[in-house]
Amino acid sequence: MRRFLFTYALAFSVGLLFILFVPEAAGFLLLHAPTCIWFAVLGLLIAQYMQKPLISCMIAGLFAGILYTAGYQQVLVQPIHQLSGQTMLVTAKVRSYPDVYENSQRVEVSIPKQVLGTFYPKAEFSAIGYLPPTADTLKVGDTFEALVSFYEPTKQQGFDRQRYQMANGNWISFSILKDRETKEPAHFTIKPAEKVPWYVLPQKWNHQLGTRILQQFPEREGGFLYSLLLGNRTYLDSIDAQNLQKAGLSHIIAVSGMHLMFLIGLMYRLFSRRIGVILSFTAIALFIPMAGGSPSILRAGIMAALSGVAFLLGRETDGQTSLGVALLALLCINPYSIFHLSLQLSFLSTFGILRYATKLEYKLFGGVYEKVSNGFLKKLLHVIGASVGCSLCAMLFTAPILVSTFGYVTLLSIPANIITLGIISLTFSFGVFFCLIPVLAPYLTPVLCLLIDFILNSAKIVSQWHWGILYWEEFSGKIAIAAVLLIIILLLAHLKPRITVPICCCVLVGAAGYAHIQHCNTTRVTLHDVGEGQMISIAKGYNTISLIDCGSAANQDGLEMLQQTMNWYGFSEIDTMILTAVDKTHARNAPAVLETIPVRKLIIPNNLKQNETLEAVQQVVQKREVPIIVWTETGVSPVSIEGLASVEIIGGVDRKLGVHLQDSTLDLWVLHSMTQTMLAKLLKETPLTATEVILPNQFQKQALLEDAMNILRPQKIILSSGYPSVRELLGVPIQSTAETGDLVWRVLHI
């Protein structure tokens, strides 16, 4: 029965995915539901006749998933999507604390079903709204009335926003309609909640506890503890978050089953097993909404609750069956949650750990356990063995998701987990005491700071072992990743491990070593997605990095993006920095970069007009004594940037520069700072050609544009931030960071 239930859940997921990937089939299948049910019954009878109960289970799950999701799509989702493009007056209630930006705030709201104007089985539905700033931050339970325009989010910067929002149960987005002249909201009134509704009290407690943590801890440690205990990563230092990611420790700042097990385990230690189980039900009910209610924590909560019920009833519990029940429950609540990354990683890693971790642990360490007689050493070895077994099994099943989402697999999770697992458990336990027993706060704060610093510093050290990160984009990286997974499979299958495992280990070491050498000798030219601005980094292996421009949109932090890029590859300084123009589009973040990061050489255009950005750059340059070159030469002149065979700068246009990047697989002209008139003048004096060209988003003068294209003759036009609907310009294909996110060119020098 247990095996069948898990199989049913998997088959249900397959049927569900079919509808979600082919939504237009939902209406047809519902119309012909009797026929679908007839085919399902026929399949069940045939499988039953052939005495294949597992196949019967798969057929039942498949058809149930198809029909359930088709009904969900047509009845609960489609009526909401029909609001897209409509403008209307709505009254909505705030469901969560907003994310506040410079000129807006993003908030999750509940909207009454009356706005749909048709039958809807639920009293309300959830949406994401972008509201203007308010004097007092919106609180959960507040009600507002506004004239809004509904729309469906699009795929931007390589990220499917609509799928992500629907995975979280938010079915549509809206923005406030503004007056064309004053740019103020056409209609927007707020009615504060008289009291916080009981069902949102956990969110309020999350907010209050988070505020207390941030007040009593230093910024770095407070941000980490807030994310560890309550899943809010807003205040976590971005570099620390990246180090945890590289070290394979991201799971500790994404509240999941591990955190819930820490909490339940703490209750078992403080009370008896039976009392601990009873109290754990309350802890689960409160902790899940406090931690944000992500699919991963919901999955863990359902499994923990089932395990507790089984214990109280004196029944045997089965982790795989509980996992299947949890998956079914989550998918029935919201089929789109299957697209949630946390659910995918949580389900796959949990399955791998439940099914194979113990088996793999004893294959690797069983002999060692038998030879060790010292009690303490034996316990320590069991902790290490369990950590290695869980890490490898989780890696085996999550590797496809990690590769498709992030493009790499990190082997560093094994040593990082061994080093930090006990400390993380201790930090979580002390953090719980800090939150629940305020009188202990003065004593626990310094201890927690030491523990947190150990975790973050360990992650920093481990993350600098660049050889442990295998990139799927490189052929040697593919071989290394395949070798790792094959080693795990061979160990589990017990197929002559004394012969096959050493061979695979040799392949892994060779492929990982070559991948590291290949990466060290690769130059990555990255056009960063910074909105209406430009920032291009030129990184040579792990040796040097140079920069062309450092501008960004007002709502983006170019400095933070650059710091993350430099931290990922271990750079501490910028070799050469070129500003093709000194304005906010090309140098908004330049003063902060010059202030924060050592720069060995700065190149700027000639005949600059004084402005706020230039003054800020000049002040920092003088303060930091940065060598500066004012480019006065006209025409095309070479400049040395390590990692590329040829780099040229073109001058002759006041206040602007162009840059030509060229190597074996790269031929790119950066002309983003030029207006159409400037570019026409430049090309008339100095004709240029390039395979690819980066242009600004200004195409008003058709004649000048045609003349420029006739001279440049590019095979592709790059827009740092363009219009997603435009696919080509005068027959030349267009690529934009607005759609794909960062654009990367790789030049291998082996």
N, C-alpha and C positions, 0 to 999 in steps of 0.2 A: 504493500500500500504506500509506504514511504517513497519508494523508488518511483511509483506511478505519479504521485502528487508533484514531485519535482519535475518529472518529464512533462506532465500536463502544463506546468507553469512555463516551461521553455517553449512548448508548442504554441501556447497562448501568445507568447511574445512574438513568435514568428508571424502568426496571423495578424497581430496588432501592427507589426512593422509594415506588412503588405499594404494595409489601409493608409497608414501614415505616409508612405512613399508614393502611393497611388490614390490620393484622396478623391479623385473624380470617380473612382469605382464605388465609393460608399453608397451613393444614391441608387445605383444599378443593383448592387447586392441586396440592399434593403427591400427594393421593389420585388426582387426574386428570392426573398428569404425562404419561402416554403421549398423552393427548388434546392437551395443550398442545404437546408435541413435534411431534405430527402437524400441528397448525395452523402451527407455526413452519416446518416443512419445506414445507408447502403455500405459505406466503407466500414462502419463499425461491425455490421453483420458479417462481412467478408473476413475481417480480421478475427472476429470471434470464431468463425467456422475454421479458420486456419490455426486457431489456438495461439494467437499472437496478441496477448493482452496489452503489451507495451505499445504496439502499433495502434490498437484501439484508443489507448490513452492519448497518443499523439494526434490522431484524427479528431478526437473530441476537443482537445485543446486548441488545435489549429482553427477549426470552424467556429468555436466559441470566441476566440480572439478576433477573428474576422468580423463576425456579426456584431459583437459587443462594441468594437471600435467604430464600425460603420454607423451604428446607432448613436454612439457618443458624438461622433463627428457631425452628423446631420441634425441631431436634436439640441446639443449643448454648445457646439462651436460655430457652426455655419450661421445661425441667426445673429451672432455677435459680429462676425466678420462682415456681414452685410451693412454694418454701420460705417465701414470704411469710406471716407470721402464725404461723409455727412457732417453738417454743423448744426448744433442744437444746444439748448439750455438744459443743463443737467444738474442734479443735486447728488453729491457723492459724499461718502464717509471715508476718512483716512484710516487705513488698515495697518500701517507700519510707520515708523519714524522715517522722515525723508532723508535722502542724500542731498545735501545742500551744496550748490555750485556757486560760481561767481555771479551769474545773472539769472539763475533759475534753481528750482529744487525738484528732484525726481521723487515721486511718491506713489505708493501702491494704494489703490482705493477700491471701495465697493460701490457699484452703481445699481440702483433699483432696475428691475426687469422692465418697468414701464417704458423706458426709452426705446426698447426694441419694437414696440407697437405690434407684437405678435405673441402667439403662445410660447411660453418658456416655463419649464417645469420647476426652476429654482427662483427664489425670491430676489436674488441679486447675482451679479457676476463681477469678477475682479479685472482691473485694468491698471495700466501704468500711465500716470499723468505727469506732464512737465508744467509746473506752476511757477508764477513769478515769485520773487523773494518776498517774504513777509517779515514784519517787525518782530513778531514772536514766532519762533519755530513751531510749525504744525505738530500737533500731538495726536497720538492714536485716539480715535473716537471723535475728533473734530469733524464738523460737517461744513461743506462749502457749496456754493452755487456759482456756476460759471458758464459762460458761452464758450463751448469747446468745439474743436474739429478733430474727428476720429481718423486714424490711419493705421495701416498695418506696417510694422517695422520692416525694413529691407535688410538685405545682406550687405554689410559694410565692413571694410578693412579685413576681409577674409572671415568675418564672424557673422553667423546667422542669428541676428537679434530676435527675430520673431520666434524661431524655434526655441531659443533659450528662455524667452519670456513665457511661452506656452508651457514649457517644461516646469516652470514655477507656478503655473495656474493663472497667469495673466494673459487674457485672450486678445486684447487689443490695446493700442496706445492712443493718447490724445494730447493735444496742446491747446493752450488758452488762445482764443482769438483776440487779436490786438487791433486797436484803432490805427488806421493807416497814417494819420498825421501825428498824433501824440505818441504812438508806439506803446501806449498804456493798455492794460486789459480792457476789452470792451465791456465785460461784466464779470466781476469776481468779488464775492462776499463770503466771509467766514463766520461760522457760529461755533465758538469754542465748546468743547464737551463739558458738561457740568460735573461729570465724574467719569473716571476711566472704566469702561465695561469690564466685567469680571474676566471675560475670555482673553483680554489682552494684558492682563496683569503680569504674566511672565515676560512680555516684551518690556513692560515698565521696569520690572526688577532687573532685567538684563541691562537696561539703560542706567539704572541707579548704581548697580554693582560696577559696571564699566567706568562710570564717572568716579567712583571711589577708588578704583584701581589706578586710574590715570592721575588722580590727585596725590596719592600716597607713594607712587613709585616714580623713579626717573622715567623719562620719555621712552627710552629704548626698552627697558624691562617691562614697563607698564603696557606698552603696545603688544609685546609678546604674550604677557599673561592674559590680557583681554582676549586675544585670539585663541589661546590655548584653552581657556575655561569656557568661553561663550561664543567662539567662532566669528567674532567681529575683527576683521583684518584691516579695518580702515586706518588704525593708528599704528600698525606694524611697520617698522622701517623697511623700505622697499629693498634695500641691499640685504638686510637680514632675511627677508622673504625669499630673495633669489638664492642666497646661500643655502637655505633649507631645501629649496627646490633642486639645486644641483646635487646636494648631498642625499637626495632621496628621502627627505624628512618632511615633505610638504603635508603629509597626512596628519602631523601633530597640530597644525594650525587650521585644519579643516575638520571641524567637530564631526566625529564619526563613531563607529562602534567601539574603537579603542577607548575613547573618552568615557563612553557609557559603561564599559567594562571596568575602567578605573573606579568610577563612581560606585558601581554595584559591589565591586570587590572591597572597597573601603567600608561599605555598610556591613559586609560579611565579617570583616575583621573587628568592627566596633560592636557588633551585636552577634547573636547566634545566627546560624544559617537560616532557620525558619523565620525569625523576626526580620533578618536582613532581606529575605525574599519579599516579605509582606511590605516592608518599607520601600523596597525597590520599585514597586508599582507606582507609588506616589512620586518617587524621584524621576521615574521615566516620564510620567504625565507632565511634570513641571519642567524637566530639563530639556525635553524635545522642543517645545515652543520657545523656551528661553534661548536655545542655541540656534534658532532660525528655522527649524523644521525642514532641513534639507532631506532629500531622499535617502542619503546615506545614514543619517541619524534616525530617520523613521524606520529604515530597514533594521537597524540594530535594536531599536526599541521594541519592534514587533517580535523579533527573535528572543530578546531577553524576557519579554512578558510571557511568551509561550513556554520558555524554559522554566520560568518561575511557577507557572500554573502546573506544569508537569511534575515539578518537585513537590508542590503542595498536595497533589493528588496521588503521589507515590508512583507515578508513571515514568517510564524511561523516555528521555528526550532525544531527539535526533536533529542535529544541526542542519543537515541538508534538507530535511523536510521543512523545518522552520524557515530556512532560506527561501524555499519555494513558496510557502504561504506568504511570507513578507513581500516577495516579488509580485505575486498575484494581487495582494491587497493594494500595493502602490499603483500598479497598472490599472486596476479597476477604478481607483480614485481619480487618477489622471493618466490616461494612456501616453500622453506626450512626455511624461516624466522619464520614459525610456531614453530620451535624448539627453537627459541630465548627466553630465560627466561624473558627478559624485555617485550617482546610482550605478553607472556602468563600472566604474573602478571598484566601488564598494562590493557589488555583487560578484564580480569576477575574482577579486582578491580573496573574498570570504570563501567562495567555492573552492578555490585552489588550496587555501589553508585547511579548510575542513576535510577535504577529500585526500590530500596528499602530504600535508606538512609533517605530520607525525611519522609517516612512512619514510619520507626523505630524511628526516632528522636521524632516525635510527640506522638508516643505511650509511649515513655519513659519520655518525658519532657513536653508534651502538657499541662498537668494539672498544672505543676509548672509555665509555661509561663503565664497562665491565672491568677494566684494568685499574680504575681509580677507586681507592678505598676511603680516602679522606672525605668526610661528610661535607665540609664547606666547599672544597674544591669540586666535588661531584655536583653540588647544587649550582655552582658557578658555571660548570661545563654544560649543565642542562639548560641554563638561561641562554648561553651562547648558542648551543645547538638548536634550541627552539627558535631563536631569533634568525639564525641562518636558514633553517627549514622554512619558516614563514615567509622570509624575504624572497627566497628563490621561488617558492610556489606562487606567491603573489605576483612576482615578476613574470613568471611563465604565462599566466592568464591575462595579465593586464598589458603585456608588451604591445599587442596590436593597437590598443586604444592609445597608449602613450606615443607610439610611433606616428599614428595618423593625426594625433592632436598636437603633439609637441615636437615630433621629428627626431627624438632621441630616446635612448634608454640609459639610465645611470646604474653602474655597478657599485657606486659608492654607498648605496642604501644599506648594503650588508655591513661594512665596518661602521657606518654612522649609527645604525640601529643597535649594534653591539655596544658601542661606546655610550650611547645616550638613553637606552630604553629604561633602565632602572631610575635614572635621574629624572626622566620625563614623568614617570609614575609618581615619584616623590614630589615633584613640583606640582603636579595636578592635585595630589592629596593635600599638600600644604596650602595650595591656592583655595581649595574648598573650605578649609578651616579659616583662612583669612576672610573669606566672604561671609561665612555663617557665624563666626565668633569674633566680632569686632574687637573685643578686649585683647585678643591675641595678636592683633595687627602690628603693634610696635615691635614684637618679638619675631614675628614671621617675616616681616618685610626685608630685613637684611639677609636672612637665610634664603628667601626666595630670590633675591637679587643675585646671590652667589650661584645658586642652581641655574637660574636663567642665563647668566653670563657663561657658565660652563657649556650649556647647550648651544648657545649662539656662537661662541668661540670655537667649539668643536665642529659645528657646521661650516664655519668659515675656513678652518684648516682643511677639513676633508674636501670641501668644494674646490680647493686649489689643486687637487690631484686630477689634472685635466685628462689624463689617460683613461680615467674611469667612466667618461661620458662617451657613448657610442652614438654617432649620428647616422641616421638612416639614409641621408642624402648622399653619403659616400659609399662606394662599392665595398671597400674594406670594412666600413661600419656595418653594412648589411651582413657580411660574412661573420663578423664578430658577434652580432646580435643572434644570428642563426645558430652559431656555435654554442652560445650560452644556453639558449633554449633547448638545443639538442642534448647538451650535457645533462640538463635536468630531466628530460624525457628518458634518456638512457638509464640514468640512475633509478628512476621510478619503475621502468620496464624491466630492469635487471638483465639487460641483454649484454652478456659478457662484459661487465663494467671494467674489469681489469685491463681489457684491451681497448674498448671503444672510448671510455672516458679519458684516458691519457691522450689518445689521438685527438679527441675533440678539444682537450685543454691546450694541446700544442697549436691547433688551428686557431683557437681563441687568442692565445698569447701572440701568435704571429699576426693575425688580422688586427687585433687591438693595437699592437705596436706599429703596424704599418698605417693604421688609421690615424694614430697620434702623429706620426711623422708627416703624413699627408696633410693633416690639419695645420701643423706647424709651418708648412710650406704653401699654404693657400692664402691668397689675399681676398678678403671679402669687402666688396664695395656695396654699402647699404644705403638706399634712399629711405630714410625713416619716415614713417607715417606721422607727421606732425600737423596735419590739417592744412590751413592756408599759410604755409610757410615752407622752408626748406632746411634740411639738415642731412648731410651725406658724410658717412664715416668710411674711412679706408683703413682696414685693419689687416696687418701682415702677421699671420699666425698668432703667436702669443708675444711678439716682440714689440711692435710699434703700432700706433694708431694716429691717423691724421684726420682733419675735419674740414669740410667745405660747408660753411655757413652754420649757424646755430639759431635758427628762427623757428617759431611755432605759432599756432593759433593761441588766442588769449586763454582758452580753457585747457591748454596742454602745457606740460612742464618739460621743455626740451632738455634741461639740465638733468632731470631725473632719468629720462630715457638714455641720455649719454652715459650717465653713471652706471646704469644697469648694463649697458653694452660693454663698458670698460671692465666692470666687475666680473662679468661672465667669462671674459678671456684673460683677466688678470692684469690689465693695463693700469699704470699709476700716473702716467702723464701723456700729454698730447704732443706729438712731434711738430707738426705744422698745422696751423689753422688759417684757412683762407676765407675771408668774408667778401663775397661777390658784390654785396651792397651793405651799407650800414643803416638799415632800417629795421622795423619790427618784424617784417616778413622774413628777413635773412639774418638778423642779429638780436632778436628780442632777448634770447637767453645768453648771449655772448658775455655780457658783464658778469653774470653769475658763474659761468664756466671759467672765465679768466680769474675770478676771485677764488674759486674752489679747487680747480685742477691746474697743476703746473703746465704751462704751455711754453715750448722752446722757441717758437717763431710764429709771428702773426703777420699776415699779408692783407692789406686793405686797398681799395681803389684810390685813385687820385681825385683832386678837386671836390672833396666831399663838402656838402652843406651842413652847417651846424644843426644838430637836432638832439633831442633828449637821449636817444640811443647812443649816438656818437660821443656825447659828453660822458656818459656812463662808462663806455669802453675806454676812452682816453684816461679817465680817472683811475680805473683799475690797472691799465697798462703801466701808468706812471707809478702806482703804488707797488705793484708786483715786479716792476722792472722787466717787463716782457719785451724782448727784442721785436721791433715792429718795422715792417717794410711797406712804404707807400709806393704802390706800383705805378710808375710813370711811363713805362715803355708802351709804345703803340705796336699793333700787329701781334703776331703769335710768337711767344718766347717760352723756352723750356724752364721748368722748375723741378727740383728733385723731391720726390715723395717716395719713401721706401715702400716696396711691395708692388709697384707698377713700373713697367718698362718705360713708359713715356707719359709725362704730365705736362701740359702746356697751358699757359694763361694768355688770354687775348685782352689787350687794353685798347685804348683809343676812344672809348666812350666815357665821358665824365660820370663819376660816381658809380660806375658799374664795371664788373669783370666777367669774363666767360672762362670756363675751364674745360680742357679736353683731357679725358682719361682714356688711355689706350694700352692694350696688351694683347696677348695671343687670342683671347676670346672676348675682348672688350674694346668697343669703339664708341665712346659716349661723349657728346658735347653737352655741358651744363650751361644753359642760357636762360635760366629761370628769372634772373634779375632784370633782364632787358624788356623794355616796352616794345611794342611792334615797330614803332618809329625808330627807336634806337637800334633794334635788330636789323631793320632795313638799311640804315646808314652803315652799320658795321659790315654787313654782307656785301654792300656795294663797294666798300673800300678793300675788304679782305674776304674773298669767297671762302666758305668753309663747307666741308662735307663730313658726314658721320653716319654710321649705321643706326645709332639711336640718339635721340636728342631730348633733353628735358626743357620744356617750354613753360612759360607762365600761363595762367588760365584767362588769357585775353585774346579773343579772336574777332574783335569788332570790325577791323579793317580787312575786308576780304582780299582786296588787291595786294596789300602788303604781305598777307599771309601766303597767297599763291606765289608771289615772287620769292619769299623766303624758302618755301618748300622746293621750288625749282632749283634753287642754289644748293640747299642742304642735301636734298634727295635722301631723306632718312627712310629706313625700313620700318621704324617704329617711333612713335611719339610718346614720351612719358610725361604725365602730369602729376606733380606732387600731391595735388588734391584737385580732382576733376569732377566732371558730371557723369555719373555712372551710366546714364542713358546713351551717351555719345560713345560709339564704338570705333569710329574712324573719322579722319579729317583729311579731305581731299584725296581719299582713297588710301591713306596711310593708317594702319591700325593704331589705336590708342590704348595705353595701359595706364591705370591710375591707382595710387595708393588708397584712394577712397573706397575702392572695391577689394583690393587684395591685401591691404596692409603694407608692411615693409617690403620693398623690392630689393633683392640681393643678386649681385653678380659675383661669381667665384672664378678666380684665376689660379690654376695650379701650376706651381713652378718646379715640379719634379720631372 
